[in-house]
Amino acid sequence: MSDERDLPAAIRLLDRALIWISLICGGATLVFMTGFTVWNVLIMRKALNAPIVGAEDLLILALVVIVAFSIPLGARTGAHIEIEVLEGSMSASFAKWSMVGVKVAGAVLMAIMAWRLLHAGDTAAKFGETTQQLLISFGPYYRLLAASALIYAVVLCLDIWQLLRTGAVVTLKVGGDDL
């Protein structure tokens, strides 16, 4: 099996970008969610009996941000679920080409999803799609999810390229331990 250093520069660059964006933006969002939840629930609600209005809206939107950052990173690390029931009974060639077909279908579907999310983001304000209490528009969050879906489609295309080039996909290893 090939090593991560043998990967083309485009994949290494994408991996580095996904790790840093997920660590910095996703980590900051997670720190915000944790701190804000503790502050709102323990101090404002329980101790002072005055919860912050709209706190749930902010936490829901922060959760959307975390999901958006995790989708492409999960795709590169191989964290998404794959059910390989029939792969053991397939020939290597058929297994490779069926995987290519599945990844092509996935890339097309993710590109369509990105397009529809962009459209939803553009029309969110027009149709009044907002949070319940603070009335924050969902438009930017739809666009963030669209970018995430599009990056996932790019990851799938790079996986297809790896499959066709080497016959295997080298996934991104996060952390030092091999599980």
Secondary structure as a PSIPRED ss2 file (coil, helix, strand):
# PSIPRED VFORMAT (PSIPRED V4.0)

   1 M C   1.000  0.000  0.000
   2 S C   1.000  0.000  0.000
   3 D C   1.000  0.000  0.000
   4 E H   0.000  1.000  0.000
   5 R H   0.000  1.000  0.000
   6 D H   0.000  1.000  0.000
   7 L C   1.000  0.000  0.000
   8 P C   1.000  0.000  0.000
   9 A H   0.000  1.000  0.000
  10 A H   0.000  1.000  0.000
  11 I H   0.000  1.000  0.000
  12 R H   0.000  1.000  0.000
  13 L H   0.000  1.000  0.000
  14 L H   0.000  1.000  0.000
  15 D H   0.000  1.000  0.000
  16 R H   0.000  1.000  0.000
  17 A H   0.000  1.000  0.000
  18 L H   0.000  1.000  0.000
  19 I H   0.000  1.000  0.000
  20 W H   0.000  1.000  0.000
  21 I H   0.000  1.000  0.000
  22 S H   0.000  1.000  0.000
  23 L H   0.000  1.000  0.000
  24 I H   0.000  1.000  0.000
  25 C H   0.000  1.000  0.000
  26 G H   0.000  1.000  0.000
  27 G H   0.000  1.000  0.000
  28 A H   0.000  1.000  0.000
  29 T H   0.000  1.000  0.000
  30 L H   0.000  1.000  0.000
  31 V H   0.000  1.000  0.000
  32 F H   0.000  1.000  0.000
  33 M H   0.000  1.000  0.000
  34 T H   0.000  1.000  0.000
  35 G H   0.000  1.000  0.000
  36 F H   0.000  1.000  0.000
  37 T H   0.000  1.000  0.000
  38 V H   0.000  1.000  0.000
  39 W H   0.000  1.000  0.000
  40 N H   0.000  1.000  0.000
  41 V H   0.000  1.000  0.000
  42 L H   0.000  1.000  0.000
  43 I H   0.000  1.000  0.000
  44 M H   0.000  1.000  0.000
  45 R H   0.000  1.000  0.000
  46 K H   0.000  1.000  0.000
  47 A H   0.000  1.000  0.000
  48 L C   1.000  0.000  0.000
  49 N C   1.000  0.000  0.000
  50 A C   1.000  0.000  0.000
  51 P C   1.000  0.000  0.000
  52 I C   1.000  0.000  0.000
  53 V C   1.000  0.000  0.000
  54 G C   1.000  0.000  0.000
  55 A H   0.000  1.000  0.000
  56 E H   0.000  1.000  0.000
  57 D H   0.000  1.000  0.000
  58 L H   0.000  1.000  0.000
  59 L H   0.000  1.000  0.000
  60 I H   0.000  1.000  0.000
  61 L H   0.000  1.000  0.000
  62 A H   0.000  1.000  0.000
  63 L H   0.000  1.000  0.000
  64 V H   0.000  1.000  0.000
  65 V H   0.000  1.000  0.000
  66 I H   0.000  1.000  0.000
  67 V H   0.000  1.000  0.000
  68 A H   0.000  1.000  0.000
  69 F H   0.000  1.000  0.000
  70 S H   0.000  1.000  0.000
  71 I H   0.000  1.000  0.000
  72 P H   0.000  1.000  0.000
  73 L H   0.000  1.000  0.000
  74 G H   0.000  1.000  0.000
  75 A H   0.000  1.000  0.000
  76 R H   0.000  1.000  0.000
  77 T H   0.000  1.000  0.000
  78 G C   1.000  0.000  0.000
  79 A C   1.000  0.000  0.000
  80 H C   1.000  0.000  0.000
  81 I C   1.000  0.000  0.000
  82 E C   1.000  0.000  0.000
  83 I C   1.000  0.000  0.000
  84 E C   1.000  0.000  0.000
  85 V C   1.000  0.000  0.000
  86 L C   1.000  0.000  0.000
  87 E H   0.000  1.000  0.000
  88 G H   0.000  1.000  0.000
  89 S H   0.000  1.000  0.000
  90 M C   1.000  0.000  0.000
  91 S C   1.000  0.000  0.000
  92 A H   0.000  1.000  0.000
  93 S H   0.000  1.000  0.000
  94 F H   0.000  1.000  0.000
  95 A H   0.000  1.000  0.000
  96 K H   0.000  1.000  0.000
  97 W H   0.000  1.000  0.000
  98 S H   0.000  1.000  0.000
  99 M H   0.000  1.000  0.000
 100 V H   0.000  1.000  0.000
 101 G H   0.000  1.000  0.000
 102 V H   0.000  1.000  0.000
 103 K H   0.000  1.000  0.000
 104 V H   0.000  1.000  0.000
 105 A H   0.000  1.000  0.000
 106 G H   0.000  1.000  0.000
 107 A H   0.000  1.000  0.000
 108 V H   0.000  1.000  0.000
 109 L H   0.000  1.000  0.000
 110 M H   0.000  1.000  0.000
 111 A H   0.000  1.000  0.000
 112 I H   0.000  1.000  0.000
 113 M H   0.000  1.000  0.000
 114 A H   0.000  1.000  0.000
 115 W H   0.000  1.000  0.000
 116 R H   0.000  1.000  0.000
 117 L H   0.000  1.000  0.000
 118 L H   0.000  1.000  0.000
 119 H H   0.000  1.000  0.000
 120 A H   0.000  1.000  0.000
 121 G H   0.000  1.000  0.000
 122 D H   0.000  1.000  0.000
 123 T H   0.000  1.000  0.000
 124 A C   1.000  0.000  0.000
 125 A C   1.000  0.000  0.000
 126 K C   1.000  0.000  0.000
 127 F C   1.000  0.000  0.000
 128 G C   1.000  0.000  0.000
 129 E C   1.000  0.000  0.000
 130 T E   0.000  0.000  1.000
 131 T C   1.000  0.000  0.000
 132 Q C   1.000  0.000  0.000
 133 Q C   1.000  0.000  0.000
 134 L C   1.000  0.000  0.000
 135 L C   1.000  0.000  0.000
 136 I C   1.000  0.000  0.000
 137 S E   0.000  0.000  1.000
 138 F C   1.000  0.000  0.000
 139 G H   0.000  1.000  0.000
 140 P H   0.000  1.000  0.000
 141 Y H   0.000  1.000  0.000
 142 Y H   0.000  1.000  0.000
 143 R H   0.000  1.000  0.000
 144 L H   0.000  1.000  0.000
 145 L H   0.000  1.000  0.000
 146 A H   0.000  1.000  0.000
 147 A H   0.000  1.000  0.000
 148 S H   0.000  1.000  0.000
 149 A H   0.000  1.000  0.000
 150 L H   0.000  1.000  0.000
 151 I H   0.000  1.000  0.000
 152 Y H   0.000  1.000  0.000
 153 A H   0.000  1.000  0.000
 154 V H   0.000  1.000  0.000
 155 V H   0.000  1.000  0.000
 156 L H   0.000  1.000  0.000
 157 C H   0.000  1.000  0.000
 158 L H   0.000  1.000  0.000
 159 D H   0.000  1.000  0.000
 160 I H   0.000  1.000  0.000
 161 W H   0.000  1.000  0.000
 162 Q H   0.000  1.000  0.000
 163 L H   0.000  1.000  0.000
 164 L H   0.000  1.000  0.000
 165 R H   0.000  1.000  0.000
 166 T H   0.000  1.000  0.000
 167 G C   1.000  0.000  0.000
 168 A C   1.000  0.000  0.000
 169 V C   1.000  0.000  0.000
 170 V C   1.000  0.000  0.000
 171 T C   1.000  0.000  0.000
 172 L C   1.000  0.000  0.000
 173 K C   1.000  0.000  0.000
 174 V C   1.000  0.000  0.000
 175 G C   1.000  0.000  0.000
 176 G C   1.000  0.000  0.000
 177 D C   1.000  0.000  0.000
 178 D C   1.000  0.000  0.000
 179 L C   1.000  0.000  0.000
